[in-house]
Amino acid sequence: MMLGMALKMAKWFLALLSLFVVTFFAVRIYNSQRGLPLDVWHTYVPQELSKTEIDAADWDAYLEAEGKIFASLRTNVSQQLTPEEQVPFNRYFEGSPVYPGHFARDWNRSYLLEPAGPPIGAVVLLHGLTDSPYSLRHIASRYRDRGFAVVAIRLPAHGTVPAALTKVEWETWLAATRLAVREARRRAPEPAPLHVVGFSNGGSLAVKYTLDAIEDKRLPRVGRLILISPMVGITRFARFAGLAGLPAMLPAFAKAAWLSVLPEFNPFKYNSFPVNGARQSYLLTDALGTQMSRARREGRLTALPPVLTFQSVMDFTVSTQAVLSGLYDHLPANGSELVLFDLNRNVKFGPLLRASAESALSRIVPPRVRDYRLTVVTNAGEGTEDAVERVVEAGATAERIQALGLQYPKGVYSLSHVALPFPLSDSLYGLTPDETENFGVHLGSLAPRGERGTLIVSLDALLRMSSNPFFSYMAQRIEEHLPARPDSDATEQGGAPVQPPPQAAPPPRRLPSAAPDTPAAPSGDRPAKKRSHR
């Protein structure tokens, strides 16, 4: 009798499970078929080097393969557009003002920056998911001007077409990271310092490589990690993202392979996002979490270098809490620091702010003794937009407050995941863009008002904060850990001396100013001709 009841319950369970699966796929198929159709940049997948090929390649071989990829894009994408696709907002249309091939420098590609004279150190820059090497160019120029050789690699499947992310695997990104570190060490051999800067998904790669180098003595060791909005933990949905793309196995439901299909008007970042991109990012963070746990059990975390992380308290893309629980709570007392950018608590959005947003900071970092330095950039007090840093040193509970001489811009209630590596003067993402450099559109300064359904993009995307009012402070905090600046001016790779960007900040731990930060271009670049973005 008991066996019969068990069989009956099992049948009911299987029936309910089957109903759930059928319903899930039916809803997924229905949702995926709505919206824009797939275009050639959603279907053409360029041929990237494999993980094995990257491990066997050097920097020149990687650039040669990259050049072939970009040549294939012109042939198989830009020259295949229909008349309907040849519109000004399409980054793949050669007549568009946002077509990267028209710029003095296509920042979608890998690049090197060399200082004047022998490098005193080297740094590897790792950009984020759907992003390109453009995102860390301002930090690249700071390192170069301080005498470091800069290696900024385009991670496979980025900077080209969104379709490239439908086939990539995270291990290929890690192979590219190893290649970039090899090139950095070639340009600045030991004992010169080696830093790795990782933004978002690049932050996961930076930590993963650092742990790999501790385990594998053949890999060059990292001396310092700089993480910006690191993707240490992401939403639980990414765990099941692969299931969302299963209907795409049938050609009629190819759009199910995409979480979003949007117009591609950003010259240096994909707007469309495939399921596999989310899946690979989850697999990377999952592998990182497993490795962190193993290293903690085996006592190898004591070998980690100091980590300096910059993170917005409000981050829709990654889990700010996971930065602490997945990384900082396990770091040794080695001089690491976490810098959090708080809400603008003076902004007049009070009734519109979620209660969870108001209490986010106290939930994330409740008062306690920590093995790392905790810095919170926040308002000086009620009724003011002036910013201060509130610092609690490692092993202490007392708080030290210091004014920064910077302010939250009016109307800005928080930073965002994507904002941190860009100064307000960034030509593409800046709130007050530098007009001497133009990439066809100033996305960060748009303040659209009108009726819904009129623009080609949602207002949500345009209203998200895309630059950092505290960039000069962040850059100064990074520079505090660099060796003394060389006496000579920095140069472009193979070029003549160039003037470094304005350095409004005095020596370490003094107050930064909001002076613009304009990076110089790498070798062979010329100032871009000013062009209307209207």
Helices and strands as residue ranges (DSSP letters): H 2-32, H 40-43, H 51-56, H 59-76, G 78-80, G 83-85, G 100-102, E 111-113, E 121-126, G 133-136, H 137-145, E 148-153, G 162-166, H 170-187, E 194-199, H 201-215, E 224-228, G 236-240, H 241-244, G 246-249, G 251-257, E 258-260, E 273-274, H 275-297, G 301-303, E 307-312, H 320-326, G 328-330, E 337-341, G 350-352, H 355-358, H 360-364, E 373-379, E 386-392, E 399-407, G 443-445, H 459-463, H 471-479
